[in-house]
Amino acid sequence: MKYLSGILLIFTTSFLWAIPGRLVDGKPQYAIATVGNVDVYTVAERAAEIARTGVTAVNHTPTAFEILVRDSELKFDNYSDFQACVTNKEHLEDKLDDVPPSKARKNKAKLDALKAANDAR
């Protein structure tokens, strides 16, 4: 039981350090900063929130792997689906297996790069 609770703790805490984001038209969009407790997604939102609250911003930078997954032409059901692809190797493999052959041919270079990066982690 101790091992199971430890595994669950590690899995759930991995999302605590993830960059905040949202899904827009099936593609993830990262927050560029957090101002106070508010995640902002554009420079205009950031400036307006800083002017409104007077609080400094904490800037966010996504990892190279997160950007590779985001730009891979995969469609995600929700933001949790995207995060699962970033944090869970098997989930991403399943998602890549579900890509239709015609789409896989068109995006072969991007999908091959993503498969190689997923195998390397």
WONORJO-V207337 format. One record per residue. RES is the residue in one letter. SS is DSSP state (alpha for helix, beta for strand, coil for the rest). D_CENTER is the distance of its C-alpha to the mean C-alpha in whole Angstrom. Layout:
# WONORJO-V207337
res & ss & d_center
RES & SS & D_CENTER
RES & SS & D_CENTER
This chain:
# WONORJO-V207337
res & ss & d_center
M & coil & 31
K & alpha & 30
Y & alpha & 28
L & alpha & 26
S & alpha & 25
G & alpha & 24
I & alpha & 21
L & alpha & 20
L & alpha & 20
I & alpha & 18
F & alpha & 15
T & alpha & 15
T & alpha & 15
S & alpha & 12
F & alpha & 10
L & alpha & 13
W & alpha & 11
A & coil & 8
I & coil & 7
P & coil & 8
G & beta & 7
R & beta & 9
L & beta & 9
V & beta & 12
D & coil & 14
G & coil & 12
K & beta & 9
P & beta & 6
Q & beta & 8
Y & beta & 7
A & coil & 11
I & coil & 13
A & beta & 15
T & beta & 16
V & beta & 20
G & coil & 22
N & coil & 20
V & beta & 18
D & beta & 15
V & beta & 16
Y & coil & 14
T & coil & 17
V & alpha & 20
A & alpha & 22
E & alpha & 20
R & alpha & 20
A & alpha & 24
A & alpha & 25
E & alpha & 24
I & alpha & 25
A & alpha & 28
R & alpha & 28
T & alpha & 28
G & coil & 29
V & coil & 26
T & coil & 24
A & beta & 21
V & beta & 18
N & beta & 16
H & coil & 12
T & coil & 11
P & coil & 8
T & coil & 9
A & alpha & 11
F & alpha & 9
E & alpha & 5
I & alpha & 8
L & alpha & 10
V & alpha & 7
R & alpha & 7
D & coil & 10
S & coil & 12
E & coil & 13
L & coil & 12
K & coil & 12
F & coil & 10
D & coil & 13
N & coil & 11
Y & alpha & 7
S & alpha & 8
D & alpha & 9
F & alpha & 5
Q & alpha & 5
A & alpha & 8
C & alpha & 8
V & alpha & 6
T & alpha & 9
N & coil & 11
K & alpha & 13
E & alpha & 16
H & alpha & 13
L & alpha & 12
E & alpha & 16
D & alpha & 17
K & alpha & 14
L & alpha & 16
D & alpha & 19
D & coil & 19
V & coil & 19
P & coil & 22
P & alpha & 24
S & alpha & 25
K & alpha & 21
A & alpha & 21
R & alpha & 24
K & alpha & 23
N & coil & 20
K & alpha & 21
A & alpha & 20
K & alpha & 16
L & alpha & 16
D & alpha & 19
A & alpha & 17
L & alpha & 14
K & alpha & 16
A & alpha & 18
A & alpha & 15
N & alpha & 14
D & alpha & 18
A & alpha & 18
R & coil & 16
